[in-house]
Amino acid sequence: MKKLGENSKLVVIIGAGIAGIQAALDLGDMGIQVHLVEKQPCIGGRMAQLDKTFPTLDCSICILAPKLSECYRHPNITLHTLSEVQKIGGSIGNFSVDVLKHARYVKEDVCTNCGDCGTICPVRGITNFFDANLVTQAAAQIAFPAAVPAAYRIDPSKCLYLNYEICGLCYQNCGADAIDFTQKDSVLSLDNIGAIIVATGLDLAEDIHALNIYGYQKYDNVVTAMELERLICASGPQEGHLSRLTDGKHPKKIAFLQCIDSRSQKGQMYCSSVCCMYTTKEAMIAYEHDNELESYVFYIDMRAGGKGFQKFLHRGADEYNIKYVKSKISYIEVDENDNPIITYEDYETSEIKQLTVDLAVLATCIIPSRGINNLADVLGIDLDHYDFVKTNPFLPVETSIEGIYTCGCAREPMDIPRSVAEASGAAARAAEVIKGG
């Protein structure tokens, strides 16, 4: 593997979703040393949570897993999970960065991912972000079995030993001797940094808004699109068998509601750009599980502008029993059997109508990642009106600070292929700084 000299400049990438990973791999393959900083205990971001990708319906983790492994093993890439950028100094070609590394309380290079600590841990009921908080786990935890790094962590806010110095069962039963309660949070200082790439990804409207008007968190059979991804995924809490959360029955009629908390003065004014496509994808996957399923997509406008996207929508209508209803949702309530009742205005007839379904799925708005405001203050970069990283439309990877670049959903909502393409663009600009060009 090609490697530049010892005194050559480094690149720091903030965020290890698909965009950050692609940028890191591109730079690493050029021989440039990369420090990849991720606040979660594992890398992969939102793509790792998905079942399949549109418009090809390829398995998401099948595409991503080789990149995760390559990123972890790459000699020019250093991973920093459970870490956040705390301070920055210098300028293009000579940045310095302080990274706050939170303690894992597990020796990452020793842990064998056997799961004994999680099995014996008595502290339960902690929600798992990876499964959209649909299932719970122990204080000794790993996001999912194929997580990278393949190491458990101890939740310091819940662990009985760390808080009260009682228990210690995980330590006593770890055959690999990987538990280390003496670990402390630490600050890593990185110097000689030529460029920085911001690839912090996205969050979703349900992360900050209750969405009560649509019955979310009020009715169990109203779920978000991300929750449906996990419910329908073979690695999810239902092991790929789509069932209602209330009674375990397989739904025969599903309503997909578009533009939830987006294109609205009550939420965000912008379009999330990918919802029409991933909704059709989810309806197709659901139909593959049950060929008697009916899907209804309630939309304002179908916005599918990518290559093959319109063909994908027509395929959904023709082959997967998907009915598209141009409409505006008013509210959702349930009947005595917990079936969601959708009240909507039909734009074709201007009539107020109702439809009773077994399950309602909300396509919620993509929003900037939480913490981006603090990160922007640390880096000194500008954000736009919606708190995405501000860039020039003609120079989409360049931020307001020379030498700091961005890519993916950190700057605006976009799909996976476009995120990957922008990541390679950001990596190329960073490489110009390091190697000249």
C-alpha positions in Angstrom: 0.0 0.0 0.0 1.3 3.4 -1.0 2.3 5.7 1.8 3.6 9.3 1.8 6.6 10.3 3.9 6.5 10.6 7.7 6.3 14.4 7.6 3.5 14.6 5.0 0.2 16.2 5.8 -2.8 14.4 7.3 -6.5 14.7 6.6 -9.2 14.6 9.3 -12.6 13.4 8.3 -15.5 14.2 10.7 -18.3 11.6 10.3 -17.9 7.9 9.3 -21.1 7.3 7.3 -20.9 6.2 3.7 -19.7 9.6 2.6 -16.9 9.8 5.2 -15.9 6.2 4.6 -15.6 6.8 0.8 -13.6 9.9 1.3 -11.3 8.1 3.7 -10.8 5.2 1.3 -10.1 7.4 -1.6 -7.4 9.4 0.3 -6.0 6.3 1.9 -5.5 4.7 -1.5 -3.6 7.8 -2.6 -1.1 7.1 0.3 -2.5 10.0 2.4 -2.8 9.4 6.2 -6.5 9.9 7.4 -8.0 10.2 10.8 -11.6 9.3 10.7 -13.6 10.7 13.6 -17.0 9.2 14.5 -19.2 10.1 17.5 -21.0 6.7 17.5 -19.4 3.5 18.8 -19.4 2.1 15.2 -19.0 3.3 11.7 -21.4 3.0 8.8 -24.0 5.7 9.5 -27.5 5.6 8.2 -26.8 3.3 5.3 -26.0 0.5 7.7 -29.5 0.7 9.1 -31.2 0.2 5.7 -32.5 -3.1 4.3 -32.1 -2.4 0.6 -31.2 0.5 -1.7 -33.1 2.1 -4.6 -33.5 1.8 -7.5 -31.7 -1.6 -7.8 -33.0 -3.1 -4.6 -29.5 -4.3 -3.7 -28.8 -5.3 -0.1 -27.5 -2.3 1.7 -25.2 -4.0 4.1 -23.9 -6.2 1.3 -22.6 -3.1 -0.4 -21.4 -1.4 2.8 -19.8 -4.2 4.8 -16.7 -4.6 2.5 -16.1 -0.9 2.8 -16.4 -1.1 6.6 -13.9 -3.8 6.8 -11.5 -2.2 4.3 -11.8 1.1 6.2 -11.0 -0.6 9.5 -8.0 -2.5 8.1 -6.6 0.1 5.8 -3.0 1.0 6.8 -3.5 4.7 6.1 -6.8 5.1 8.0 -7.0 5.5 11.8 -10.5 5.2 13.2 -11.6 7.2 16.3 -15.0 6.1 17.4 -16.9 7.6 20.4 -15.0 10.7 19.5 -15.8 14.4 18.7 -13.8 17.3 17.4 -13.3 19.7 20.3 -11.0 22.3 19.1 -9.3 23.5 15.8 -6.4 25.8 15.1 -4.3 26.9 12.2 -5.3 27.2 8.5 -5.2 25.4 5.2 -2.2 23.1 5.0 -1.4 23.4 8.7 -4.4 22.7 10.9 -4.3 21.3 14.4 -7.3 19.4 15.8 -8.1 18.3 19.3 -10.3 15.2 19.4 -12.2 14.2 22.6 -12.3 10.4 22.8 -14.9 9.0 25.2 -14.0 5.9 27.1 -15.4 2.6 25.7 -14.5 0.7 28.9 -13.7 -2.3 26.6 -10.3 -2.9 25.1 -11.1 -2.5 21.4 -8.1 -4.6 20.2 -8.8 -7.4 22.7 -12.6 -7.8 22.6 -13.7 -10.8 20.5 -17.4 -9.7 20.1 -18.5 -13.0 21.9 -21.4 -11.2 23.6 -20.8 -12.8 27.1 -20.8 -9.3 28.8 -24.1 -8.3 27.2 -25.7 -11.6 28.1 -24.7 -11.5 31.8 -25.2 -7.7 32.3 -28.2 -7.2 34.7 -28.9 -3.6 33.5 -31.6 -3.9 30.7 -34.1 -1.6 28.9 -31.6 0.7 27.2 -32.8 1.6 23.7 -30.6 0.8 20.7 -30.2 3.7 18.3 -29.3 1.3 15.5 -32.7 -0.4 15.6 -34.5 3.0 15.7 -35.1 2.5 19.5 -37.5 -0.3 18.8 -35.7 -2.8 20.9 -33.6 -2.6 24.1 -30.2 -3.8 25.1 -28.0 -4.2 28.2 -25.5 -1.6 29.5 -22.8 -3.8 27.9 -23.7 -3.3 24.3 -22.9 -3.4 20.6 -25.1 -1.7 18.0 -25.4 -4.8 15.7 -23.5 -8.0 15.4 -21.5 -7.0 12.3 -20.6 -3.6 13.7 -17.1 -2.1 13.0 -15.2 -2.0 15.2 -16.4 -5.4 16.4 -16.1 -4.5 20.0 -18.6 -4.0 22.8 -18.9 -0.8 24.9 -20.1 -0.1 28.4 -22.8 2.6 28.7 -21.3 4.8 31.5 -24.6 6.4 32.4 -26.2 3.0 33.1 -23.4 0.8 34.3 -23.8 -0.2 38.0 -20.1 -0.6 38.5 -19.1 2.8 37.0 -21.8 4.6 39.0 -22.0 2.7 42.2 -19.0 0.3 42.2 -21.3 -2.7 42.5 -21.8 -5.6 40.1 -18.8 -6.1 37.8 -20.2 -9.3 36.3 -19.0 -8.4 32.8 -15.5 -8.0 34.1 -15.6 -11.3 36.0 -17.0 -13.3 33.1 -15.0 -11.8 30.2 -12.8 -14.7 28.9 -10.7 -12.3 26.8 -10.1 -9.9 29.7 -11.3 -7.1 27.6 -13.3 -5.1 30.2 -11.3 -2.1 31.5 -13.1 0.1 34.0 -10.0 2.2 34.4 -10.4 3.8 31.0 -11.0 7.6 31.0 -12.1 10.2 28.5 -9.0 11.6 26.8 -8.1 14.4 24.3 -6.0 13.4 21.3 -4.1 16.3 19.7 -3.5 16.0 16.0 -1.0 18.3 14.2 0.3 18.7 10.6 -3.2 18.4 9.1 -3.5 19.6 5.6 -7.3 19.5 5.2 -10.5 18.7 7.0 -13.7 17.1 5.5 -17.0 17.4 7.2 -19.3 14.4 6.5 -21.6 14.5 9.5 -24.6 13.1 7.7 -28.2 13.6 8.7 -30.8 13.2 11.4 -34.6 12.8 11.0 -37.6 14.9 12.0 -38.7 12.4 14.6 -35.4 12.9 16.5 -36.5 16.4 17.5 -40.3 16.6 16.9 -43.2 14.6 18.4 -45.3 14.5 15.2 -48.4 14.0 17.3 -50.8 15.3 14.6 -49.9 12.1 12.7 -50.3 9.8 15.8 -46.7 9.0 16.0 -45.7 7.8 19.5 -49.4 7.9 20.3 -50.5 4.9 18.2 -48.2 1.9 17.9 -49.3 1.1 14.4 -48.0 4.5 13.1 -44.2 4.2 12.5 -41.6 6.2 10.7 -39.8 5.1 7.5 -36.6 4.3 9.4 -38.5 2.2 11.9 -40.1 0.3 9.0 -36.6 -0.3 7.5 -35.5 -2.0 10.7 -38.8 -3.9 11.1 -38.5 -5.3 7.6 -34.8 -6.0 7.6 -33.6 -9.5 8.2 -31.1 -8.2 10.8 -33.8 -6.2 12.5 -35.9 -6.9 15.6 -38.5 -8.9 13.7 -35.9 -10.8 11.6 -37.4 -9.7 8.4 -41.0 -10.7 9.2 -43.1 -7.5 9.0 -45.7 -7.5 11.8 -47.7 -4.9 13.5 -46.3 -3.7 16.9 -49.7 -4.0 18.6 -50.8 -7.5 17.8 -48.1 -9.2 15.7 -50.4 -9.5 12.7 -49.0 -9.2 9.2 -50.4 -6.0 7.6 -52.4 -6.4 4.4 -52.9 -2.6 3.8 -50.2 0.0 4.4 -50.4 3.8 4.0 -47.2 5.7 3.3 -47.5 9.4 4.1 -45.0 11.7 2.3 -43.5 15.1 3.2 -44.0 14.7 7.0 -42.6 17.8 8.6 -41.1 19.0 5.3 -42.4 21.4 2.7 -44.4 23.0 5.5 -44.2 26.2 7.4 -44.8 24.2 10.6 -41.7 22.1 9.9 -39.0 22.6 7.3 -39.7 24.5 4.0 -37.4 22.3 1.9 -38.0 18.9 0.1 -35.9 16.0 1.5 -35.5 14.7 -2.1 -35.2 11.0 -1.4 -38.5 10.2 0.3 -40.6 9.4 -2.9 -38.0 6.8 -3.9 -37.4 5.1 -0.6 -41.1 5.0 0.1 -41.6 3.1 -3.2 -38.7 0.9 -2.3 -40.2 0.0 1.1 -43.6 -0.7 -0.4 -41.9 -3.0 -2.9 -40.0 -4.9 -0.2 -43.2 -5.2 1.9 -44.9 -6.6 -1.2 -42.2 -9.2 -1.6 -42.9 -10.4 1.9 -46.7 -10.7 1.2 -48.1 -10.6 -2.4 -51.5 -9.8 -1.1 -50.4 -6.5 0.3 -51.9 -3.2 -0.8 -49.8 0.0 -0.5 -51.1 3.5 -0.7 -48.7 6.4 -1.1 -50.2 9.8 -0.1 -48.1 12.4 -1.8 -48.1 16.2 -2.7 -45.7 15.9 -5.7 -43.7 13.0 -6.9 -40.1 14.2 -7.0 -37.9 11.5 -8.5 -35.4 13.2 -10.7 -32.5 10.6 -10.8 -31.6 8.2 -13.5 -34.2 5.4 -13.8 -36.2 6.9 -11.0 -39.5 7.5 -12.9 -39.2 3.9 -14.3 -38.8 2.7 -10.7 -42.1 4.5 -9.7 -44.0 3.1 -12.6 -42.7 -0.4 -11.8 -44.0 0.0 -8.3 -47.5 0.8 -9.6 -47.5 -1.9 -12.3 -45.9 -4.8 -10.5 -46.1 -4.2 -6.7 -49.7 -3.1 -6.2 -48.8 0.4 -5.1 -51.4 3.1 -5.5 -50.3 6.7 -5.6 -52.8 9.2 -4.2 -52.2 13.0 -4.8 -53.4 14.4 -1.5 -52.8 16.3 1.7 -53.0 14.5 5.0 -55.2 16.1 7.7 -54.7 13.8 10.7 -54.7 10.2 11.8 -56.8 8.4 14.4 -57.4 4.7 15.1 -60.4 2.4 15.4 -61.2 -0.1 18.1 -58.7 -2.6 16.5 -55.8 -0.1 16.5 -56.1 0.3 12.7 -55.0 3.8 11.6 -57.6 5.9 9.9 -56.1 8.4 7.4 -58.1 11.5 6.9 -57.0 13.4 3.8 -58.0 15.8 1.0 -58.0 14.1 -2.4 -56.4 16.7 -4.8 -58.1 15.1 -7.8 -61.6 15.6 -6.5 -61.1 18.2 -3.7 -63.0 15.9 -1.4 -62.2 15.0 2.2 -61.8 11.2 2.4 -60.8 8.5 4.8 -58.9 5.3 4.5 -58.5 2.6 7.1 -55.2 0.7 7.0 -53.3 -1.8 9.1 -50.1 0.2 9.3 -49.2 3.9 8.6 -45.6 4.8 7.7 -44.3 8.4 7.9 -41.7 9.6 5.5 -40.1 12.2 7.8 -38.0 15.1 6.9 -34.2 14.9 6.7 -32.6 17.4 9.0 -29.0 18.4 9.7 -27.2 16.2 12.2 -27.7 17.3 15.8 -24.6 19.0 17.1 -23.8 20.6 13.7 -24.2 24.1 15.2 -21.5 23.4 17.8 -19.2 21.8 15.3 -19.7 24.8 13.0 -18.7 27.1 15.8 -15.6 25.0 16.5 -14.6 24.9 12.8 -15.6 28.5 12.1 -17.6 27.4 9.0 -20.9 29.0 7.9 -24.3 27.2 7.9 -27.2 28.0 5.6 -30.7 29.0 6.7 -31.6 25.4 7.5 -28.3 24.6 9.4 -26.8 22.6 6.6 -23.1 23.4 5.8 -23.1 26.4 3.5 -21.4 25.9 0.2 -21.1 27.6 -3.2 -23.6 26.0 -5.7 -20.8 25.9 -8.3 -18.2 24.6 -5.8 -20.4 22.2 -3.8 -17.7 20.6 -1.6 -16.1 23.9 -0.4 -17.1 25.5 2.8 -16.6 29.1 3.9 -13.2 28.3 5.3 -10.4 27.4 2.9 -9.1 23.9 3.5 -12.3 22.6 5.1 -14.5 20.6 2.7 -17.9 18.9 3.0 -19.9 16.2 1.3 -23.1 14.2 1.5 -26.1 15.1 3.6 -24.0 17.4 5.8 -24.7 20.1 3.1 -28.2 19.1 1.8 -30.4 16.0 1.6 -29.2 13.6 -1.1 -29.2 9.9 -2.0 -26.4 7.4 -1.5 -24.8 7.5 -5.0 -24.7 11.3 -4.9 -23.2 11.3 -1.4 -20.5 8.9 -2.5 -19.7 11.0 -5.6 -19.4 14.1 -3.5 -17.2 12.3 -1.0 -14.8 11.5 -3.8 -14.9 15.1 -4.9 -14.1 16.3 -1.4 -11.3 13.8 -1.1 -9.9 15.0 -4.4 -9.9 18.6 -3.2 -8.2 17.6 0.1 -5.6 15.6 -1.9 -4.8 18.8 -4.0 -3.9 20.5 -0.7 -1.7 17.6 0.4 0.0 16.8 -2.9 -0.4 20.1 -4.7 -2.4 20.5 -7.9 
